[in-house]
């Protein structure tokens, strides 16, 4: 059986943590920042762990990561 391919769009968006969970960056931080408050922009920094209901779907898209 041939190797499975990783979903390249998902590979660019998700990284795996040491415990095997996936983390992602937060949305709404790329443009139209003038109307967003400094507090809101600051809270959108960094990464968060993907919701538990989506972990299984991402694992299918990234079989070798």
PyMOL Python script that loads the backbone (N, CA, C, O; Angstrom):
from pymol import cmd

cmd.read_pdbstr("""\
ATOM      1  N   UNK A   1       0.845  -1.182   0.000  1.00  0.00           N
ATOM      2  CA  UNK A   1       0.000   0.000   0.000  1.00  0.00           C
ATOM      3  C   UNK A   1       0.893   1.248   0.000  1.00  0.00           C
ATOM      4  O   UNK A   1       1.864   1.307   0.755  1.00  0.00           O
ATOM      5  N   UNK A   2       0.579   2.231  -0.826  1.00  0.00           N
ATOM      6  CA  UNK A   2       1.426   3.429  -0.875  1.00  0.00           C
ATOM      7  C   UNK A   2       1.277   4.281   0.374  1.00  0.00           C
ATOM      8  O   UNK A   2       0.319   4.157   1.137  1.00  0.00           O
ATOM      9  N   UNK A   3       2.250   5.139   0.550  1.00  0.00           N
ATOM     10  CA  UNK A   3       2.202   6.072   1.681  1.00  0.00           C
ATOM     11  C   UNK A   3       1.035   7.029   1.511  1.00  0.00           C
ATOM     12  O   UNK A   3       0.657   7.377   0.392  1.00  0.00           O
ATOM     13  N   UNK A   4       0.472   7.449   2.631  1.00  0.00           N
ATOM     14  CA  UNK A   4      -0.564   8.480   2.592  1.00  0.00           C
ATOM     15  C   UNK A   4       0.105   9.841   2.489  1.00  0.00           C
ATOM     16  O   UNK A   4       1.225  10.028   2.963  1.00  0.00           O
ATOM     17  N   UNK A   5      -0.584  10.788   1.869  1.00  0.00           N
ATOM     18  CA  UNK A   5      -0.051  12.137   1.768  1.00  0.00           C
ATOM     19  C   UNK A   5      -0.632  12.988   2.882  1.00  0.00           C
ATOM     20  O   UNK A   5      -1.800  12.849   3.246  1.00  0.00           O
ATOM     21  N   UNK A   6       0.200  13.870   3.416  1.00  0.00           N
ATOM     22  CA  UNK A   6      -0.285  14.840   4.396  1.00  0.00           C
ATOM     23  C   UNK A   6      -1.046  15.933   3.671  1.00  0.00           C
ATOM     24  O   UNK A   6      -0.667  16.323   2.566  1.00  0.00           O
ATOM     25  N   UNK A   7      -2.091  16.423   4.263  1.00  0.00           N
ATOM     26  CA  UNK A   7      -2.843  17.546   3.711  1.00  0.00           C
ATOM     27  C   UNK A   7      -1.991  18.795   3.900  1.00  0.00           C
ATOM     28  O   UNK A   7      -1.777  19.237   5.028  1.00  0.00           O
ATOM     29  N   UNK A   8      -1.504  19.366   2.795  1.00  0.00           N
ATOM     30  CA  UNK A   8      -0.518  20.437   2.883  1.00  0.00           C
ATOM     31  C   UNK A   8      -1.085  21.701   3.512  1.00  0.00           C
ATOM     32  O   UNK A   8      -0.362  22.423   4.199  1.00  0.00           O
ATOM     33  N   UNK A   9      -2.361  21.980   3.292  1.00  0.00           N
ATOM     34  CA  UNK A   9      -2.964  23.155   3.923  1.00  0.00           C
ATOM     35  C   UNK A   9      -3.012  23.008   5.428  1.00  0.00           C
ATOM     36  O   UNK A   9      -2.756  23.965   6.158  1.00  0.00           O
ATOM     37  N   UNK A  10      -3.342  21.802   5.899  1.00  0.00           N
ATOM     38  CA  UNK A  10      -3.395  21.555   7.338  1.00  0.00           C
ATOM     39  C   UNK A  10      -1.996  21.537   7.939  1.00  0.00           C
ATOM     40  O   UNK A  10      -1.802  21.972   9.074  1.00  0.00           O
ATOM     41  N   UNK A  11      -1.016  21.032   7.182  1.00  0.00           N
ATOM     42  CA  UNK A  11       0.355  20.953   7.693  1.00  0.00           C
ATOM     43  C   UNK A  11       0.924  22.337   7.969  1.00  0.00           C
ATOM     44  O   UNK A  11       1.756  22.499   8.862  1.00  0.00           O
ATOM     45  N   UNK A  12       0.481  23.341   7.207  1.00  0.00           N
ATOM     46  CA  UNK A  12       0.969  24.699   7.415  1.00  0.00           C
ATOM     47  C   UNK A  12       0.277  25.386   8.588  1.00  0.00           C
ATOM     48  O   UNK A  12       0.799  26.360   9.130  1.00  0.00           O
ATOM     49  N   UNK A  13      -0.892  24.887   8.982  1.00  0.00           N
ATOM     50  CA  UNK A  13      -1.688  25.562  10.007  1.00  0.00           C
ATOM     51  C   UNK A  13      -1.579  24.943  11.395  1.00  0.00           C
ATOM     52  O   UNK A  13      -1.796  25.632  12.392  1.00  0.00           O
ATOM     53  N   UNK A  14      -1.249  23.663  11.479  1.00  0.00           N
ATOM     54  CA  UNK A  14      -1.251  22.963  12.759  1.00  0.00           C
ATOM     55  C   UNK A  14       0.118  22.388  13.080  1.00  0.00           C
ATOM     56  O   UNK A  14       0.831  21.913  12.196  1.00  0.00           O
ATOM     57  N   UNK A  15       0.477  22.438  14.365  1.00  0.00           N
ATOM     58  CA  UNK A  15       1.704  21.813  14.865  1.00  0.00           C
ATOM     59  C   UNK A  15       1.315  20.898  16.017  1.00  0.00           C
ATOM     60  O   UNK A  15       0.333  21.143  16.717  1.00  0.00           O
ATOM     61  N   UNK A  16       2.092  19.851  16.201  1.00  0.00           N
ATOM     62  CA  UNK A  16       1.800  18.896  17.265  1.00  0.00           C
ATOM     63  C   UNK A  16       2.567  19.259  18.526  1.00  0.00           C
ATOM     64  O   UNK A  16       3.733  19.645  18.455  1.00  0.00           O
ATOM     65  N   UNK A  17       1.920  19.137  19.682  1.00  0.00           N
ATOM     66  CA  UNK A  17       2.579  19.404  20.955  1.00  0.00           C
ATOM     67  C   UNK A  17       3.275  18.132  21.438  1.00  0.00           C
ATOM     68  O   UNK A  17       3.140  17.069  20.832  1.00  0.00           O
ATOM     69  N   UNK A  18       4.006  18.254  22.514  1.00  0.00           N
ATOM     70  CA  UNK A  18       4.701  17.100  23.068  1.00  0.00           C
ATOM     71  C   UNK A  18       3.770  16.020  23.565  1.00  0.00           C
ATOM     72  O   UNK A  18       4.141  14.846  23.587  1.00  0.00           O
ATOM     73  N   UNK A  19       2.563  16.395  23.967  1.00  0.00           N
ATOM     74  CA  UNK A  19       1.599  15.418  24.474  1.00  0.00           C
ATOM     75  C   UNK A  19       0.735  14.835  23.367  1.00  0.00           C
ATOM     76  O   UNK A  19      -0.150  14.024  23.638  1.00  0.00           O
ATOM     77  N   UNK A  20       0.980  15.236  22.115  1.00  0.00           N
ATOM     78  CA  UNK A  20       0.237  14.661  21.003  1.00  0.00           C
ATOM     79  C   UNK A  20      -0.985  15.441  20.570  1.00  0.00           C
ATOM     80  O   UNK A  20      -1.695  15.012  19.660  1.00  0.00           O
ATOM     81  N   UNK A  21      -1.250  16.579  21.198  1.00  0.00           N
ATOM     82  CA  UNK A  21      -2.372  17.414  20.790  1.00  0.00           C
ATOM     83  C   UNK A  21      -1.916  18.358  19.686  1.00  0.00           C
ATOM     84  O   UNK A  21      -0.718  18.539  19.468  1.00  0.00           O
ATOM     85  N   UNK A  22      -2.869  18.952  18.997  1.00  0.00           N
ATOM     86  CA  UNK A  22      -2.538  19.906  17.947  1.00  0.00           C
ATOM     87  C   UNK A  22      -2.800  21.318  18.437  1.00  0.00           C
ATOM     88  O   UNK A  22      -3.775  21.576  19.144  1.00  0.00           O
ATOM     89  N   UNK A  23      -1.909  22.232  18.050  1.00  0.00           N
ATOM     90  CA  UNK A  23      -2.100  23.634  18.396  1.00  0.00           C
ATOM     91  C   UNK A  23      -2.216  24.445  17.117  1.00  0.00           C
ATOM     92  O   UNK A  23      -1.728  24.037  16.063  1.00  0.00           O
ATOM     93  N   UNK A  24      -2.863  25.592  17.220  1.00  0.00           N
ATOM     94  CA  UNK A  24      -3.074  26.449  16.061  1.00  0.00           C
ATOM     95  C   UNK A  24      -2.997  27.899  16.488  1.00  0.00           C
ATOM     96  O   UNK A  24      -3.126  28.225  17.668  1.00  0.00           O
ATOM     97  N   UNK A  25      -2.780  28.775  15.499  1.00  0.00           N
ATOM     98  CA  UNK A  25      -2.788  30.202  15.801  1.00  0.00           C
ATOM     99  C   UNK A  25      -4.224  30.698  15.746  1.00  0.00           C
ATOM    100  O   UNK A  25      -5.094  30.025  15.193  1.00  0.00           O
ATOM    101  N   UNK A  26      -4.474  31.851  16.308  1.00  0.00           N
ATOM    102  CA  UNK A  26      -5.826  32.376  16.379  1.00  0.00           C
ATOM    103  C   UNK A  26      -6.160  33.228  15.163  1.00  0.00           C
ATOM    104  O   UNK A  26      -5.284  33.841  14.554  1.00  0.00           O
ATOM    105  N   UNK A  27      -7.427  33.254  14.827  1.00  0.00           N
ATOM    106  CA  UNK A  27      -7.893  34.003  13.665  1.00  0.00           C
ATOM    107  C   UNK A  27      -8.100  35.474  14.030  1.00  0.00           C
ATOM    108  O   UNK A  27      -7.961  35.862  15.190  1.00  0.00           O
ATOM    109  N   UNK A  28      -8.432  36.280  13.031  1.00  0.00           N
ATOM    110  CA  UNK A  28      -8.783  37.704  13.182  1.00  0.00           C
ATOM    111  C   UNK A  28      -7.605  38.577  13.592  1.00  0.00           C
ATOM    112  O   UNK A  28      -7.791  39.565  14.304  1.00  0.00           O
ATOM    113  N   UNK A  29      -6.403  38.233  13.159  1.00  0.00           N
ATOM    114  CA  UNK A  29      -5.232  39.011  13.538  1.00  0.00           C
ATOM    115  C   UNK A  29      -4.446  39.498  12.323  1.00  0.00           C
ATOM    116  O   UNK A  29      -3.347  40.029  12.480  1.00  0.00           O
ATOM    117  N   UNK A  30      -4.992  39.327  11.107  1.00  0.00           N
ATOM    118  CA  UNK A  30      -4.196  39.642   9.926  1.00  0.00           C
ATOM    119  C   UNK A  30      -4.488  41.007   9.317  1.00  0.00           C
ATOM    120  O   UNK A  30      -3.585  41.632   8.761  1.00  0.00           O
ATOM    121  N   UNK A  31      -5.723  41.485   9.407  1.00  0.00           N
ATOM    122  CA  UNK A  31      -6.032  42.797   8.818  1.00  0.00           C
ATOM    123  C   UNK A  31      -7.239  43.391   9.527  1.00  0.00           C
ATOM    124  O   UNK A  31      -7.862  42.744  10.369  1.00  0.00           O
ATOM    125  N   UNK A  32      -7.558  44.622   9.178  1.00  0.00           N
ATOM    126  CA  UNK A  32      -8.612  45.413   9.845  1.00  0.00           C
ATOM    127  C   UNK A  32      -8.324  45.482  11.351  1.00  0.00           C
ATOM    128  O   UNK A  32      -9.190  45.191  12.175  1.00  0.00           O
ATOM    129  N   UNK A  33      -7.091  45.873  11.688  1.00  0.00           N
ATOM    130  CA  UNK A  33      -6.685  45.887  13.094  1.00  0.00           C
ATOM    131  C   UNK A  33      -6.957  47.231  13.763  1.00  0.00           C
ATOM    132  O   UNK A  33      -6.908  47.335  14.988  1.00  0.00           O
ATOM    133  N   UNK A  34      -7.240  48.248  12.973  1.00  0.00           N
ATOM    134  CA  UNK A  34      -7.397  49.588  13.529  1.00  0.00           C
ATOM    135  C   UNK A  34      -8.585  49.676  14.487  1.00  0.00           C
ATOM    136  O   UNK A  34      -8.515  50.349  15.516  1.00  0.00           O
ATOM    137  N   UNK A  35      -9.659  49.002  14.144  1.00  0.00           N
ATOM    138  CA  UNK A  35     -10.864  49.080  14.981  1.00  0.00           C
ATOM    139  C   UNK A  35     -10.843  48.119  16.173  1.00  0.00           C
ATOM    140  O   UNK A  35     -11.697  48.206  17.055  1.00  0.00           O
ATOM    141  N   UNK A  36      -9.879  47.211  16.200  1.00  0.00           N
ATOM    142  CA  UNK A  36      -9.784  46.263  17.311  1.00  0.00           C
ATOM    143  C   UNK A  36      -8.970  46.881  18.442  1.00  0.00           C
ATOM    144  O   UNK A  36      -7.973  47.564  18.206  1.00  0.00           O
ATOM    145  N   UNK A  37      -9.402  46.635  19.652  1.00  0.00           N
ATOM    146  CA  UNK A  37      -8.748  47.240  20.806  1.00  0.00           C
ATOM    147  C   UNK A  37      -7.382  46.580  21.049  1.00  0.00           C
ATOM    148  O   UNK A  37      -7.162  45.435  20.654  1.00  0.00           O
ATOM    149  N   UNK A  38      -6.474  47.308  21.698  1.00  0.00           N
ATOM    150  CA  UNK A  38      -5.169  46.707  22.022  1.00  0.00           C
ATOM    151  C   UNK A  38      -5.295  45.439  22.862  1.00  0.00           C
ATOM    152  O   UNK A  38      -4.513  44.502  22.699  1.00  0.00           O
ATOM    153  N   UNK A  39      -6.270  45.410  23.752  1.00  0.00           N
ATOM    154  CA  UNK A  39      -6.468  44.225  24.587  1.00  0.00           C
ATOM    155  C   UNK A  39      -6.862  43.019  23.728  1.00  0.00           C
ATOM    156  O   UNK A  39      -6.362  41.911  23.925  1.00  0.00           O
ATOM    157  N   UNK A  40      -7.750  43.251  22.790  1.00  0.00           N
ATOM    158  CA  UNK A  40      -8.201  42.165  21.916  1.00  0.00           C
ATOM    159  C   UNK A  40      -7.067  41.652  21.036  1.00  0.00           C
ATOM    160  O   UNK A  40      -6.920  40.443  20.859  1.00  0.00           O
ATOM    161  N   UNK A  41      -6.267  42.558  20.486  1.00  0.00           N
ATOM    162  CA  UNK A  41      -5.139  42.156  19.646  1.00  0.00           C
ATOM    163  C   UNK A  41      -4.092  41.399  20.452  1.00  0.00           C
ATOM    164  O   UNK A  41      -3.490  40.445  19.960  1.00  0.00           O
ATOM    165  N   UNK A  42      -3.879  41.826  21.684  1.00  0.00           N
ATOM    166  CA  UNK A  42      -2.912  41.164  22.556  1.00  0.00           C
ATOM    167  C   UNK A  42      -3.380  39.750  22.885  1.00  0.00           C
ATOM    168  O   UNK A  42      -2.572  38.823  22.935  1.00  0.00           O
ATOM    169  N   UNK A  43      -4.681  39.582  23.109  1.00  0.00           N
ATOM    170  CA  UNK A  43      -5.202  38.260  23.450  1.00  0.00           C
ATOM    171  C   UNK A  43      -5.220  37.310  22.256  1.00  0.00           C
ATOM    172  O   UNK A  43      -5.295  36.094  22.433  1.00  0.00           O
ATOM    173  N   UNK A  44      -5.150  37.854  21.043  1.00  0.00           N
ATOM    174  CA  UNK A  44      -5.116  37.013  19.846  1.00  0.00           C
ATOM    175  C   UNK A  44      -3.707  36.532  19.506  1.00  0.00           C
ATOM    176  O   UNK A  44      -3.530  35.732  18.587  1.00  0.00           O
ATOM    177  N   UNK A  45      -2.708  37.012  20.239  1.00  0.00           N
ATOM    178  CA  UNK A  45      -1.337  36.575  20.028  1.00  0.00           C
ATOM    179  C   UNK A  45      -1.154  35.121  20.453  1.00  0.00           C
ATOM    180  O   UNK A  45      -1.935  34.597  21.248  1.00  0.00           O
ATOM    181  N   UNK A  46      -0.143  34.489  19.931  1.00  0.00           N
ATOM    182  CA  UNK A  46       0.203  33.160  20.413  1.00  0.00           C
ATOM    183  C   UNK A  46      -0.669  32.064  19.839  1.00  0.00           C
ATOM    184  O   UNK A  46      -1.425  32.293  18.895  1.00  0.00           O
ATOM    185  N   UNK A  47      -0.568  30.885  20.401  1.00  0.00           N
ATOM    186  CA  UNK A  47      -1.290  29.722  19.902  1.00  0.00           C
ATOM    187  C   UNK A  47      -2.193  29.152  20.987  1.00  0.00           C
ATOM    188  O   UNK A  47      -1.999  29.400  22.177  1.00  0.00           O
ATOM    189  N   UNK A  48      -3.179  28.387  20.548  1.00  0.00           N
ATOM    190  CA  UNK A  48      -4.072  27.684  21.463  1.00  0.00           C
ATOM    191  C   UNK A  48      -4.201  26.240  21.004  1.00  0.00           C
ATOM    192  O   UNK A  48      -3.930  25.925  19.846  1.00  0.00           O
ATOM    193  N   UNK A  49      -4.610  25.370  21.904  1.00  0.00           N
ATOM    194  CA  UNK A  49      -4.801  23.964  21.579  1.00  0.00           C
ATOM    195  C   UNK A  49      -6.140  23.817  20.856  1.00  0.00           C
ATOM    196  O   UNK A  49      -7.131  24.450  21.221  1.00  0.00           O
ATOM    197  N   UNK A  50      -6.149  22.976  19.832  1.00  0.00           N
ATOM    198  CA  UNK A  50      -7.357  22.744  19.055  1.00  0.00           C
ATOM    199  C   UNK A  50      -8.382  22.026  19.924  1.00  0.00           C
ATOM    200  O   UNK A  50      -8.029  21.210  20.776  1.00  0.00           O
ATOM    201  N   UNK A  51      -9.650  22.339  19.700  1.00  0.00           N
ATOM    202  CA  UNK A  51     -10.749  21.736  20.434  1.00  0.00           C
ATOM    203  C   UNK A  51     -10.700  20.210  20.318  1.00  0.00           C
ATOM    204  O   UNK A  51     -10.314  19.681  19.276  1.00  0.00           O
ATOM    205  N   UNK A  52     -11.082  19.512  21.368  1.00  0.00           N
ATOM    206  CA  UNK A  52     -11.003  18.053  21.408  1.00  0.00           C
ATOM    207  C   UNK A  52     -11.845  17.394  20.325  1.00  0.00           C
ATOM    208  O   UNK A  52     -11.498  16.310  19.857  1.00  0.00           O
ATOM    209  N   UNK A  53     -12.943  18.022  19.916  1.00  0.00           N
ATOM    210  CA  UNK A  53     -13.797  17.438  18.887  1.00  0.00           C
ATOM    211  C   UNK A  53     -13.148  17.470  17.511  1.00  0.00           C
ATOM    212  O   UNK A  53     -13.537  16.699  16.634  1.00  0.00           O
ATOM    213  N   UNK A  54     -12.170  18.342  17.303  1.00  0.00           N
ATOM    214  CA  UNK A  54     -11.501  18.454  16.008  1.00  0.00           C
ATOM    215  C   UNK A  54     -10.175  17.704  15.945  1.00  0.00           C
ATOM    216  O   UNK A  54      -9.604  17.556  14.864  1.00  0.00           O
ATOM    217  N   UNK A  55      -9.679  17.230  17.081  1.00  0.00           N
ATOM    218  CA  UNK A  55      -8.373  16.555  17.112  1.00  0.00           C
ATOM    219  C   UNK A  55      -8.350  15.339  16.181  1.00  0.00           C
ATOM    220  O   UNK A  55      -7.366  15.117  15.475  1.00  0.00           O
ATOM    221  N   UNK A  56      -9.435  14.552  16.179  1.00  0.00           N
ATOM    222  CA  UNK A  56      -9.481  13.334  15.369  1.00  0.00           C
ATOM    223  C   UNK A  56      -9.441  13.667  13.879  1.00  0.00           C
ATOM    224  O   UNK A  56      -8.776  12.975  13.108  1.00  0.00           O
ATOM    225  N   UNK A  57     -10.148  14.722  13.467  1.00  0.00           N
ATOM    226  CA  UNK A  57     -10.168  15.103  12.055  1.00  0.00           C
ATOM    227  C   UNK A  57      -8.798  15.564  11.584  1.00  0.00           C
ATOM    228  O   UNK A  57      -8.385  15.239  10.471  1.00  0.00           O
ATOM    229  N   UNK A  58      -8.091  16.317  12.416  1.00  0.00           N
ATOM    230  CA  UNK A  58      -6.769  16.806  12.044  1.00  0.00           C
ATOM    231  C   UNK A  58      -5.785  15.644  11.977  1.00  0.00           C
ATOM    232  O   UNK A  58      -4.889  15.632  11.133  1.00  0.00           O
ATOM    233  N   UNK A  59      -5.949  14.681  12.853  1.00  0.00           N
ATOM    234  CA  UNK A  59      -5.061  13.510  12.837  1.00  0.00           C
ATOM    235  C   UNK A  59      -5.190  12.740  11.526  1.00  0.00           C
ATOM    236  O   UNK A  59      -4.208  12.181  11.038  1.00  0.00           O
ATOM    237  N   UNK A  60      -6.390  12.707  10.953  1.00  0.00           N
ATOM    238  CA  UNK A  60      -6.590  12.049   9.656  1.00  0.00           C
ATOM    239  C   UNK A  60      -5.891  12.816   8.535  1.00  0.00           C
ATOM    240  O   UNK A  60      -5.350  12.215   7.607  1.00  0.00           O
ATOM    241  N   UNK A  61      -5.906  14.159   8.628  1.00  0.00           N
ATOM    242  CA  UNK A  61      -5.281  14.969   7.595  1.00  0.00           C
ATOM    243  C   UNK A  61      -3.751  14.912   7.668  1.00  0.00           C
ATOM    244  O   UNK A  61      -3.065  15.080   6.660  1.00  0.00           O
ATOM    245  N   UNK A  62      -3.228  14.672   8.880  1.00  0.00           N
ATOM    246  CA  UNK A  62      -1.780  14.669   9.070  1.00  0.00           C
ATOM    247  C   UNK A  62      -1.344  13.337   9.669  1.00  0.00           C
ATOM    248  O   UNK A  62      -1.051  13.274  10.863  1.00  0.00           O
ATOM    249  N   UNK A  63      -1.292  12.275   8.874  1.00  0.00           N
ATOM    250  CA  UNK A  63      -1.018  10.944   9.431  1.00  0.00           C
ATOM    251  C   UNK A  63       0.392  10.762   9.981  1.00  0.00           C
ATOM    252  O   UNK A  63       0.596   9.933  10.867  1.00  0.00           O
ATOM    253  N   UNK A  64       1.371  11.517   9.479  1.00  0.00           N
ATOM    254  CA  UNK A  64       2.769  11.293   9.895  1.00  0.00           C
ATOM    255  C   UNK A  64       3.332  12.399  10.770  1.00  0.00           C
ATOM    256  O   UNK A  64       4.520  12.382  11.091  1.00  0.00           O
ATOM    257  N   UNK A  65       2.518  13.346  11.156  1.00  0.00           N
ATOM    258  CA  UNK A  65       3.011  14.453  11.971  1.00  0.00           C
ATOM    259  C   UNK A  65       2.679  14.182  13.425  1.00  0.00           C
ATOM    260  O   UNK A  65       3.005  14.991  14.294  1.00  0.00           O
TER     261      UNK A  65
END
""", "prot")
cmd.dss("prot")
cmd.show_as("cartoon", "prot")
cmd.util.cbc("prot")
cmd.orient("prot")
